[in-house]
Amino acid sequence: MKARVTVTLKSGVLDPQGKAIEGALRSLGVEGVAGVRQGKVFDVELDTQDRGAAESALKQACEKLLANTVVENYRVEIV
């Protein structure tokens, strides 16, 4: 089973990397960029066909390693 975990900063948390990307896009002439927030994407392949077990394992992985839940949100999608 394949899954995608997306980790993003919570709103209100400063994102200096996003600001740097925003500035770089403007300096490259990309118009219309109002703001950038950066994040992480993990594509995970699981050795199970049980959707519930997969979601549970991935949520546990996020809570323990993939996301800093103090400042980040995560979303698990089974694909």
PDB file of N, CA, C and O in Angstrom:
ATOM      1  N   MET A   1       0.851  -1.169   0.000  1.00  0.00           N
ATOM      2  CA  MET A   1       0.000   0.000   0.000  1.00  0.00           C
ATOM      3  C   MET A   1       0.898   1.233   0.000  1.00  0.00           C
ATOM      4  O   MET A   1       1.912   1.272   0.697  1.00  0.00           O
ATOM      5  N   LYS A   2       0.520   2.231  -0.781  1.00  0.00           N
ATOM      6  CA  LYS A   2       1.299   3.459  -0.857  1.00  0.00           C
ATOM      7  C   LYS A   2       0.554   4.587  -0.165  1.00  0.00           C
ATOM      8  O   LYS A   2      -0.675   4.653  -0.182  1.00  0.00           O
ATOM      9  N   ALA A   3       1.328   5.469   0.443  1.00  0.00           N
ATOM     10  CA  ALA A   3       0.749   6.603   1.153  1.00  0.00           C
ATOM     11  C   ALA A   3       1.623   7.826   0.958  1.00  0.00           C
ATOM     12  O   ALA A   3       2.807   7.728   0.635  1.00  0.00           O
ATOM     13  N   ARG A   4       1.012   8.974   1.163  1.00  0.00           N
ATOM     14  CA  ARG A   4       1.744  10.237   1.123  1.00  0.00           C
ATOM     15  C   ARG A   4       1.454  10.982   2.421  1.00  0.00           C
ATOM     16  O   ARG A   4       0.300  11.146   2.817  1.00  0.00           O
ATOM     17  N   VAL A   5       2.523  11.427   3.070  1.00  0.00           N
ATOM     18  CA  VAL A   5       2.412  12.228   4.286  1.00  0.00           C
ATOM     19  C   VAL A   5       2.906  13.630   3.949  1.00  0.00           C
ATOM     20  O   VAL A   5       4.028  13.799   3.472  1.00  0.00           O
ATOM     21  N   THR A   6       2.075  14.624   4.196  1.00  0.00           N
ATOM     22  CA  THR A   6       2.438  16.018   3.948  1.00  0.00           C
ATOM     23  C   THR A   6       2.543  16.727   5.288  1.00  0.00           C
ATOM     24  O   THR A   6       1.613  16.697   6.094  1.00  0.00           O
ATOM     25  N   VAL A   7       3.678  17.361   5.515  1.00  0.00           N
ATOM     26  CA  VAL A   7       3.941  18.068   6.768  1.00  0.00           C
ATOM     27  C   VAL A   7       4.112  19.550   6.442  1.00  0.00           C
ATOM     28  O   VAL A   7       4.925  19.914   5.593  1.00  0.00           O
ATOM     29  N   THR A   8       3.343  20.403   7.119  1.00  0.00           N
ATOM     30  CA  THR A   8       3.431  21.846   6.906  1.00  0.00           C
ATOM     31  C   THR A   8       3.491  22.563   8.242  1.00  0.00           C
ATOM     32  O   THR A   8       3.057  22.040   9.268  1.00  0.00           O
ATOM     33  N   LEU A   9       4.033  23.762   8.210  1.00  0.00           N
ATOM     34  CA  LEU A   9       4.071  24.571   9.425  1.00  0.00           C
ATOM     35  C   LEU A   9       2.665  25.033   9.778  1.00  0.00           C
ATOM     36  O   LEU A   9       1.857  25.321   8.896  1.00  0.00           O
ATOM     37  N   LYS A  10       2.382  25.099  11.057  1.00  0.00           N
ATOM     38  CA  LYS A  10       1.097  25.626  11.506  1.00  0.00           C
ATOM     39  C   LYS A  10       1.028  27.112  11.161  1.00  0.00           C
ATOM     40  O   LYS A  10       2.048  27.799  11.106  1.00  0.00           O
ATOM     41  N   SER A  11      -0.190  27.591  10.930  1.00  0.00           N
ATOM     42  CA  SER A  11      -0.346  29.020  10.647  1.00  0.00           C
ATOM     43  C   SER A  11       0.097  29.802  11.878  1.00  0.00           C
ATOM     44  O   SER A  11      -0.137  29.388  13.014  1.00  0.00           O
ATOM     45  N   GLY A  12       0.721  30.906  11.637  1.00  0.00           N
ATOM     46  CA  GLY A  12       1.238  31.724  12.734  1.00  0.00           C
ATOM     47  C   GLY A  12       2.685  31.428  13.077  1.00  0.00           C
ATOM     48  O   GLY A  12       3.324  32.212  13.779  1.00  0.00           O
ATOM     49  N   VAL A  13       3.218  30.303  12.593  1.00  0.00           N
ATOM     50  CA  VAL A  13       4.625  29.966  12.825  1.00  0.00           C
ATOM     51  C   VAL A  13       5.439  30.626  11.714  1.00  0.00           C
ATOM     52  O   VAL A  13       5.121  30.469  10.535  1.00  0.00           O
ATOM     53  N   LEU A  14       6.480  31.357  12.082  1.00  0.00           N
ATOM     54  CA  LEU A  14       7.328  32.015  11.094  1.00  0.00           C
ATOM     55  C   LEU A  14       7.958  30.977  10.169  1.00  0.00           C
ATOM     56  O   LEU A  14       8.335  29.889  10.604  1.00  0.00           O
ATOM     57  N   ASP A  15       8.067  31.329   8.886  1.00  0.00           N
ATOM     58  CA  ASP A  15       8.615  30.430   7.878  1.00  0.00           C
ATOM     59  C   ASP A  15       9.711  31.156   7.094  1.00  0.00           C
ATOM     60  O   ASP A  15       9.458  31.627   5.986  1.00  0.00           O
ATOM     61  N   PRO A  16      10.925  31.254   7.650  1.00  0.00           N
ATOM     62  CA  PRO A  16      11.994  31.978   6.960  1.00  0.00           C
ATOM     63  C   PRO A  16      12.370  31.355   5.614  1.00  0.00           C
ATOM     64  O   PRO A  16      12.731  32.072   4.681  1.00  0.00           O
ATOM     65  N   GLN A  17      12.290  30.044   5.509  1.00  0.00           N
ATOM     66  CA  GLN A  17      12.607  29.404   4.232  1.00  0.00           C
ATOM     67  C   GLN A  17      11.556  29.771   3.183  1.00  0.00           C
ATOM     68  O   GLN A  17      11.896  30.036   2.029  1.00  0.00           O
ATOM     69  N   GLY A  18      10.300  29.788   3.573  1.00  0.00           N
ATOM     70  CA  GLY A  18       9.243  30.220   2.665  1.00  0.00           C
ATOM     71  C   GLY A  18       9.447  31.651   2.202  1.00  0.00           C
ATOM     72  O   GLY A  18       9.251  31.955   1.026  1.00  0.00           O
ATOM     73  N   LYS A  19       9.842  32.543   3.123  1.00  0.00           N
ATOM     74  CA  LYS A  19      10.111  33.938   2.776  1.00  0.00           C
ATOM     75  C   LYS A  19      11.282  34.041   1.799  1.00  0.00           C
ATOM     76  O   LYS A  19      11.246  34.840   0.864  1.00  0.00           O
ATOM     77  N   ALA A  20      12.321  33.230   2.017  1.00  0.00           N
ATOM     78  CA  ALA A  20      13.474  33.242   1.111  1.00  0.00           C
ATOM     79  C   ALA A  20      13.067  32.773  -0.283  1.00  0.00           C
ATOM     80  O   ALA A  20      13.506  33.346  -1.280  1.00  0.00           O
ATOM     81  N   ILE A  21      12.239  31.744  -0.361  1.00  0.00           N
ATOM     82  CA  ILE A  21      11.751  31.246  -1.654  1.00  0.00           C
ATOM     83  C   ILE A  21      10.896  32.315  -2.333  1.00  0.00           C
ATOM     84  O   ILE A  21      11.009  32.538  -3.538  1.00  0.00           O
ATOM     85  N   GLU A  22      10.056  32.962  -1.564  1.00  0.00           N
ATOM     86  CA  GLU A  22       9.215  34.037  -2.094  1.00  0.00           C
ATOM     87  C   GLU A  22      10.075  35.138  -2.710  1.00  0.00           C
ATOM     88  O   GLU A  22       9.805  35.596  -3.820  1.00  0.00           O
ATOM     89  N   GLY A  23      11.111  35.559  -1.985  1.00  0.00           N
ATOM     90  CA  GLY A  23      12.017  36.594  -2.495  1.00  0.00           C
ATOM     91  C   GLY A  23      12.758  36.140  -3.747  1.00  0.00           C
ATOM     92  O   GLY A  23      12.935  36.918  -4.684  1.00  0.00           O
ATOM     93  N   ALA A  24      13.191  34.880  -3.765  1.00  0.00           N
ATOM     94  CA  ALA A  24      13.890  34.354  -4.929  1.00  0.00           C
ATOM     95  C   ALA A  24      12.979  34.308  -6.151  1.00  0.00           C
ATOM     96  O   ALA A  24      13.412  34.625  -7.259  1.00  0.00           O
ATOM     97  N   LEU A  25      11.729  33.920  -5.959  1.00  0.00           N
ATOM     98  CA  LEU A  25      10.781  33.892  -7.073  1.00  0.00           C
ATOM     99  C   LEU A  25      10.576  35.287  -7.652  1.00  0.00           C
ATOM    100  O   LEU A  25      10.538  35.468  -8.869  1.00  0.00           O
ATOM    101  N   ARG A  26      10.447  36.262  -6.772  1.00  0.00           N
ATOM    102  CA  ARG A  26      10.286  37.648  -7.242  1.00  0.00           C
ATOM    103  C   ARG A  26      11.515  38.115  -7.994  1.00  0.00           C
ATOM    104  O   ARG A  26      11.398  38.768  -9.031  1.00  0.00           O
ATOM    105  N   SER A  27      12.710  37.783  -7.475  1.00  0.00           N
ATOM    106  CA  SER A  27      13.940  38.212  -8.160  1.00  0.00           C
ATOM    107  C   SER A  27      14.122  37.505  -9.504  1.00  0.00           C
ATOM    108  O   SER A  27      14.834  38.006 -10.375  1.00  0.00           O
ATOM    109  N   LEU A  28      13.493  36.364  -9.675  1.00  0.00           N
ATOM    110  CA  LEU A  28      13.532  35.652 -10.954  1.00  0.00           C
ATOM    111  C   LEU A  28      12.458  36.149 -11.920  1.00  0.00           C
ATOM    112  O   LEU A  28      12.371  35.681 -13.055  1.00  0.00           O
ATOM    113  N   GLY A  29      11.643  37.097 -11.465  1.00  0.00           N
ATOM    114  CA  GLY A  29      10.632  37.670 -12.331  1.00  0.00           C
ATOM    115  C   GLY A  29       9.303  36.942 -12.326  1.00  0.00           C
ATOM    116  O   GLY A  29       8.445  37.211 -13.167  1.00  0.00           O
ATOM    117  N   VAL A  30       9.121  36.025 -11.389  1.00  0.00           N
ATOM    118  CA  VAL A  30       7.835  35.332 -11.281  1.00  0.00           C
ATOM    119  C   VAL A  30       6.849  36.298 -10.633  1.00  0.00           C
ATOM    120  O   VAL A  30       7.036  36.721  -9.492  1.00  0.00           O
ATOM    121  N   GLU A  31       5.800  36.638 -11.375  1.00  0.00           N
ATOM    122  CA  GLU A  31       4.851  37.633 -10.897  1.00  0.00           C
ATOM    123  C   GLU A  31       3.641  36.986 -10.232  1.00  0.00           C
ATOM    124  O   GLU A  31       3.294  35.839 -10.517  1.00  0.00           O
ATOM    125  N   GLY A  32       3.015  37.736  -9.352  1.00  0.00           N
ATOM    126  CA  GLY A  32       1.773  37.297  -8.749  1.00  0.00           C
ATOM    127  C   GLY A  32       1.934  36.422  -7.515  1.00  0.00           C
ATOM    128  O   GLY A  32       0.944  35.894  -7.008  1.00  0.00           O
ATOM    129  N   VAL A  33       3.153  36.257  -7.022  1.00  0.00           N
ATOM    130  CA  VAL A  33       3.367  35.439  -5.824  1.00  0.00           C
ATOM    131  C   VAL A  33       3.032  36.290  -4.600  1.00  0.00           C
ATOM    132  O   VAL A  33       3.704  37.285  -4.328  1.00  0.00           O
ATOM    133  N   ALA A  34       2.004  35.901  -3.872  1.00  0.00           N
ATOM    134  CA  ALA A  34       1.568  36.656  -2.705  1.00  0.00           C
ATOM    135  C   ALA A  34       2.214  36.133  -1.424  1.00  0.00           C
ATOM    136  O   ALA A  34       2.291  36.862  -0.435  1.00  0.00           O
ATOM    137  N   GLY A  35       2.675  34.898  -1.423  1.00  0.00           N
ATOM    138  CA  GLY A  35       3.302  34.314  -0.243  1.00  0.00           C
ATOM    139  C   GLY A  35       3.676  32.869  -0.518  1.00  0.00           C
ATOM    140  O   GLY A  35       3.092  32.218  -1.384  1.00  0.00           O
ATOM    141  N   VAL A  36       4.647  32.379   0.224  1.00  0.00           N
ATOM    142  CA  VAL A  36       5.100  30.990   0.087  1.00  0.00           C
ATOM    143  C   VAL A  36       5.268  30.401   1.478  1.00  0.00           C
ATOM    144  O   VAL A  36       5.859  31.028   2.357  1.00  0.00           O
ATOM    145  N   ARG A  37       4.752  29.202   1.677  1.00  0.00           N
ATOM    146  CA  ARG A  37       4.984  28.418   2.890  1.00  0.00           C
ATOM    147  C   ARG A  37       5.572  27.103   2.426  1.00  0.00           C
ATOM    148  O   ARG A  37       5.010  26.453   1.545  1.00  0.00           O
ATOM    149  N   GLN A  38       6.678  26.704   2.994  1.00  0.00           N
ATOM    150  CA  GLN A  38       7.317  25.456   2.592  1.00  0.00           C
ATOM    151  C   GLN A  38       6.907  24.323   3.515  1.00  0.00           C
ATOM    152  O   GLN A  38       6.451  24.545   4.636  1.00  0.00           O
ATOM    153  N   GLY A  39       7.079  23.109   3.021  1.00  0.00           N
ATOM    154  CA  GLY A  39       6.736  21.934   3.813  1.00  0.00           C
ATOM    155  C   GLY A  39       7.539  20.729   3.351  1.00  0.00           C
ATOM    156  O   GLY A  39       8.513  20.864   2.610  1.00  0.00           O
ATOM    157  N   LYS A  40       7.124  19.561   3.793  1.00  0.00           N
ATOM    158  CA  LYS A  40       7.802  18.314   3.444  1.00  0.00           C
ATOM    159  C   LYS A  40       6.767  17.306   2.972  1.00  0.00           C
ATOM    160  O   LYS A  40       5.628  17.298   3.440  1.00  0.00           O
ATOM    161  N   VAL A  41       7.176  16.460   2.041  1.00  0.00           N
ATOM    162  CA  VAL A  41       6.320  15.380   1.558  1.00  0.00           C
ATOM    163  C   VAL A  41       7.095  14.082   1.667  1.00  0.00           C
ATOM    164  O   VAL A  41       8.248  13.992   1.245  1.00  0.00           O
ATOM    165  N   PHE A  42       6.445  13.074   2.242  1.00  0.00           N
ATOM    166  CA  PHE A  42       7.037  11.737   2.368  1.00  0.00           C
ATOM    167  C   PHE A  42       6.143  10.757   1.616  1.00  0.00           C
ATOM    168  O   PHE A  42       4.957  10.639   1.924  1.00  0.00           O
ATOM    169  N   ASP A  43       6.698  10.057   0.640  1.00  0.00           N
ATOM    170  CA  ASP A  43       5.977   8.969  -0.022  1.00  0.00           C
ATOM    171  C   ASP A  43       6.434   7.681   0.641  1.00  0.00           C
ATOM    172  O   ASP A  43       7.622   7.360   0.639  1.00  0.00           O
ATOM    173  N   VAL A  44       5.489   6.947   1.208  1.00  0.00           N
ATOM    174  CA  VAL A  44       5.806   5.770   2.015  1.00  0.00           C
ATOM    175  C   VAL A  44       5.106   4.557   1.426  1.00  0.00           C
ATOM    176  O   VAL A  44       3.921   4.614   1.095  1.00  0.00           O
ATOM    177  N   GLU A  45       5.836   3.470   1.296  1.00  0.00           N
ATOM    178  CA  GLU A  45       5.236   2.215   0.863  1.00  0.00           C
ATOM    179  C   GLU A  45       5.143   1.296   2.076  1.00  0.00           C
ATOM    180  O   GLU A  45       6.140   1.037   2.750  1.00  0.00           O
ATOM    181  N   LEU A  46       3.928   0.804   2.345  1.00  0.00           N
ATOM    182  CA  LEU A  46       3.685  -0.022   3.520  1.00  0.00           C
ATOM    183  C   LEU A  46       3.404  -1.462   3.104  1.00  0.00           C
ATOM    184  O   LEU A  46       2.789  -1.717   2.069  1.00  0.00           O
ATOM    185  N   ASP A  47       3.860  -2.385   3.923  1.00  0.00           N
ATOM    186  CA  ASP A  47       3.685  -3.811   3.655  1.00  0.00           C
ATOM    187  C   ASP A  47       2.416  -4.311   4.344  1.00  0.00           C
ATOM    188  O   ASP A  47       2.467  -5.189   5.206  1.00  0.00           O
ATOM    189  N   THR A  48       1.279  -3.737   3.949  1.00  0.00           N
ATOM    190  CA  THR A  48      -0.015  -4.155   4.487  1.00  0.00           C
ATOM    191  C   THR A  48      -1.106  -3.801   3.487  1.00  0.00           C
ATOM    192  O   THR A  48      -0.925  -2.910   2.656  1.00  0.00           O
ATOM    193  N   GLN A  49      -2.207  -4.477   3.561  1.00  0.00           N
ATOM    194  CA  GLN A  49      -3.383  -4.138   2.759  1.00  0.00           C
ATOM    195  C   GLN A  49      -4.505  -3.599   3.642  1.00  0.00           C
ATOM    196  O   GLN A  49      -5.588  -3.268   3.158  1.00  0.00           O
ATOM    197  N   ASP A  50      -4.235  -3.516   4.928  1.00  0.00           N
ATOM    198  CA  ASP A  50      -5.212  -3.022   5.897  1.00  0.00           C
ATOM    199  C   ASP A  50      -5.091  -1.503   5.998  1.00  0.00           C
ATOM    200  O   ASP A  50      -4.136  -0.983   6.573  1.00  0.00           O
ATOM    201  N   ARG A  51      -6.066  -0.806   5.436  1.00  0.00           N
ATOM    202  CA  ARG A  51      -6.039   0.659   5.391  1.00  0.00           C
ATOM    203  C   ARG A  51      -5.969   1.276   6.792  1.00  0.00           C
ATOM    204  O   ARG A  51      -5.219   2.226   7.016  1.00  0.00           O
ATOM    205  N   GLY A  52      -6.740   0.745   7.721  1.00  0.00           N
ATOM    206  CA  GLY A  52      -6.746   1.262   9.088  1.00  0.00           C
ATOM    207  C   GLY A  52      -5.397   1.100   9.764  1.00  0.00           C
ATOM    208  O   GLY A  52      -4.922   2.011  10.443  1.00  0.00           O
ATOM    209  N   ALA A  53      -4.776  -0.068   9.579  1.00  0.00           N
ATOM    210  CA  ALA A  53      -3.449  -0.310  10.161  1.00  0.00           C
ATOM    211  C   ALA A  53      -2.411   0.621   9.547  1.00  0.00           C
ATOM    212  O   ALA A  53      -1.524   1.120  10.240  1.00  0.00           O
ATOM    213  N   ALA A  54      -2.529   0.850   8.241  1.00  0.00           N
ATOM    214  CA  ALA A  54      -1.593   1.745   7.553  1.00  0.00           C
ATOM    215  C   ALA A  54      -1.722   3.167   8.092  1.00  0.00           C
ATOM    216  O   ALA A  54      -0.718   3.805   8.409  1.00  0.00           O
ATOM    217  N   GLU A  55      -2.948   3.662   8.195  1.00  0.00           N
ATOM    218  CA  GLU A  55      -3.157   5.013   8.712  1.00  0.00           C
ATOM    219  C   GLU A  55      -2.651   5.144  10.142  1.00  0.00           C
ATOM    220  O   GLU A  55      -2.035   6.149  10.497  1.00  0.00           O
ATOM    221  N   SER A  56      -2.907   4.139  10.955  1.00  0.00           N
ATOM    222  CA  SER A  56      -2.452   4.157  12.343  1.00  0.00           C
ATOM    223  C   SER A  56      -0.931   4.186  12.424  1.00  0.00           C
ATOM    224  O   SER A  56      -0.364   4.952  13.203  1.00  0.00           O
ATOM    225  N   ALA A  57      -0.270   3.352  11.621  1.00  0.00           N
ATOM    226  CA  ALA A  57       1.194   3.304  11.623  1.00  0.00           C
ATOM    227  C   ALA A  57       1.783   4.635  11.172  1.00  0.00           C
ATOM    228  O   ALA A  57       2.769   5.105  11.740  1.00  0.00           O
ATOM    229  N   LEU A  58       1.184   5.238  10.156  1.00  0.00           N
ATOM    230  CA  LEU A  58       1.702   6.510   9.656  1.00  0.00           C
ATOM    231  C   LEU A  58       1.464   7.645  10.642  1.00  0.00           C
ATOM    232  O   LEU A  58       2.323   8.514  10.793  1.00  0.00           O
ATOM    233  N   LYS A  59       0.329   7.655  11.308  1.00  0.00           N
ATOM    234  CA  LYS A  59       0.083   8.682  12.320  1.00  0.00           C
ATOM    235  C   LYS A  59       1.089   8.554  13.459  1.00  0.00           C
ATOM    236  O   LYS A  59       1.581   9.554  13.982  1.00  0.00           O
ATOM    237  N   GLN A  60       1.385   7.327  13.831  1.00  0.00           N
ATOM    238  CA  GLN A  60       2.390   7.091  14.868  1.00  0.00           C
ATOM    239  C   GLN A  60       3.767   7.575  14.402  1.00  0.00           C
ATOM    240  O   GLN A  60       4.510   8.178  15.176  1.00  0.00           O
ATOM    241  N   ALA A  61       4.102   7.310  13.141  1.00  0.00           N
ATOM    242  CA  ALA A  61       5.377   7.761  12.588  1.00  0.00           C
ATOM    243  C   ALA A  61       5.459   9.282  12.583  1.00  0.00           C
ATOM    244  O   ALA A  61       6.514   9.851  12.862  1.00  0.00           O
ATOM    245  N   CYS A  62       4.356   9.936  12.268  1.00  0.00           N
ATOM    246  CA  CYS A  62       4.335  11.397  12.270  1.00  0.00           C
ATOM    247  C   CYS A  62       4.526  11.950  13.675  1.00  0.00           C
ATOM    248  O   CYS A  62       5.304  12.880  13.887  1.00  0.00           O
ATOM    249  N   GLU A  63       3.819  11.377  14.618  1.00  0.00           N
ATOM    250  CA  GLU A  63       3.899  11.856  15.999  1.00  0.00           C
ATOM    251  C   GLU A  63       5.296  11.654  16.595  1.00  0.00           C
ATOM    252  O   GLU A  63       5.743  12.453  17.417  1.00  0.00           O
ATOM    253  N   LYS A  64       5.985  10.583  16.178  1.00  0.00           N
ATOM    254  CA  LYS A  64       7.282  10.249  16.768  1.00  0.00           C
ATOM    255  C   LYS A  64       8.471  10.806  15.995  1.00  0.00           C
ATOM    256  O   LYS A  64       9.515  11.078  16.587  1.00  0.00           O
ATOM    257  N   LEU A  65       8.327  10.984  14.657  1.00  0.00           N
ATOM    258  CA  LEU A  65       9.512  11.320  13.868  1.00  0.00           C
ATOM    259  C   LEU A  65       9.277  12.327  12.752  1.00  0.00           C
ATOM    260  O   LEU A  65      10.012  13.308  12.648  1.00  0.00           O
ATOM    261  N   LEU A  66       8.284  12.109  11.929  1.00  0.00           N
ATOM    262  CA  LEU A  66       8.162  12.876  10.695  1.00  0.00           C
ATOM    263  C   LEU A  66       7.747  14.325  10.893  1.00  0.00           C
ATOM    264  O   LEU A  66       8.107  15.180  10.084  1.00  0.00           O
ATOM    265  N   ALA A  67       7.001  14.621  11.948  1.00  0.00           N
ATOM    266  CA  ALA A  67       6.526  15.985  12.186  1.00  0.00           C
ATOM    267  C   ALA A  67       6.838  16.413  13.611  1.00  0.00           C
ATOM    268  O   ALA A  67       6.767  15.622  14.552  1.00  0.00           O
ATOM    269  N   ASN A  68       7.182  17.674  13.741  1.00  0.00           N
ATOM    270  CA  ASN A  68       7.304  18.285  15.067  1.00  0.00           C
ATOM    271  C   ASN A  68       5.924  18.885  15.363  1.00  0.00           C
ATOM    272  O   ASN A  68       5.621  19.999  14.936  1.00  0.00           O
ATOM    273  N   THR A  69       5.112  18.154  16.079  1.00  0.00           N
ATOM    274  CA  THR A  69       3.709  18.535  16.248  1.00  0.00           C
ATOM    275  C   THR A  69       3.502  19.821  17.057  1.00  0.00           C
ATOM    276  O   THR A  69       2.382  20.323  17.145  1.00  0.00           O
ATOM    277  N   VAL A  70       4.560  20.346  17.636  1.00  0.00           N
ATOM    278  CA  VAL A  70       4.450  21.628  18.330  1.00  0.00           C
ATOM    279  C   VAL A  70       4.257  22.742  17.305  1.00  0.00           C
ATOM    280  O   VAL A  70       3.476  23.666  17.532  1.00  0.00           O
ATOM    281  N   VAL A  71       4.971  22.660  16.168  1.00  0.00           N
ATOM    282  CA  VAL A  71       4.926  23.732  15.176  1.00  0.00           C
ATOM    283  C   VAL A  71       4.441  23.268  13.803  1.00  0.00           C
ATOM    284  O   VAL A  71       4.287  24.087  12.896  1.00  0.00           O
ATOM    285  N   GLU A  72       4.198  21.962  13.638  1.00  0.00           N
ATOM    286  CA  GLU A  72       3.819  21.452  12.323  1.00  0.00           C
ATOM    287  C   GLU A  72       2.512  20.638  12.385  1.00  0.00           C
ATOM    288  O   GLU A  72       2.202  19.989  13.385  1.00  0.00           O
ATOM    289  N   ASN A  73       1.776  20.701  11.293  1.00  0.00           N
ATOM    290  CA  ASN A  73       0.614  19.847  11.063  1.00  0.00           C
ATOM    291  C   ASN A  73       1.019  18.776  10.073  1.00  0.00           C
ATOM    292  O   ASN A  73       1.974  18.955   9.318  1.00  0.00           O
ATOM    293  N   TYR A  74       0.300  17.661  10.068  1.00  0.00           N
ATOM    294  CA  TYR A  74       0.547  16.637   9.067  1.00  0.00           C
ATOM    295  C   TYR A  74      -0.759  16.090   8.535  1.00  0.00           C
ATOM    296  O   TYR A  74      -1.787  16.121   9.211  1.00  0.00           O
ATOM    297  N   ARG A  75      -0.702  15.585   7.306  1.00  0.00           N
ATOM    298  CA  ARG A  75      -1.871  14.976   6.667  1.00  0.00           C
ATOM    299  C   ARG A  75      -1.419  13.659   6.052  1.00  0.00           C
ATOM    300  O   ARG A  75      -0.408  13.611   5.351  1.00  0.00           O
ATOM    301  N   VAL A  76      -2.163  12.595   6.311  1.00  0.00           N
ATOM    302  CA  VAL A  76      -1.865  11.262   5.792  1.00  0.00           C
ATOM    303  C   VAL A  76      -2.888  10.933   4.720  1.00  0.00           C
ATOM    304  O   VAL A  76      -4.093  11.031   4.952  1.00  0.00           O
ATOM    305  N   GLU A  77      -2.405  10.542   3.538  1.00  0.00           N
ATOM    306  CA  GLU A  77      -3.277  10.136   2.445  1.00  0.00           C
ATOM    307  C   GLU A  77      -2.854   8.754   1.961  1.00  0.00           C
ATOM    308  O   GLU A  77      -1.692   8.542   1.614  1.00  0.00           O
ATOM    309  N   ILE A  78      -3.779   7.835   1.938  1.00  0.00           N
ATOM    310  CA  ILE A  78      -3.517   6.518   1.352  1.00  0.00           C
ATOM    311  C   ILE A  78      -3.843   6.651  -0.131  1.00  0.00           C
ATOM    312  O   ILE A  78      -4.946   7.054  -0.498  1.00  0.00           O
ATOM    313  N   VAL A  79      -2.876   6.311  -0.978  1.00  0.00           N
ATOM    314  CA  VAL A  79      -3.091   6.480  -2.429  1.00  0.00           C
ATOM    315  C   VAL A  79      -3.180   5.150  -3.139  1.00  0.00           C
ATOM    316  O   VAL A  79      -3.359   5.110  -4.356  1.00  0.00           O
TER     317      VAL A  79
END
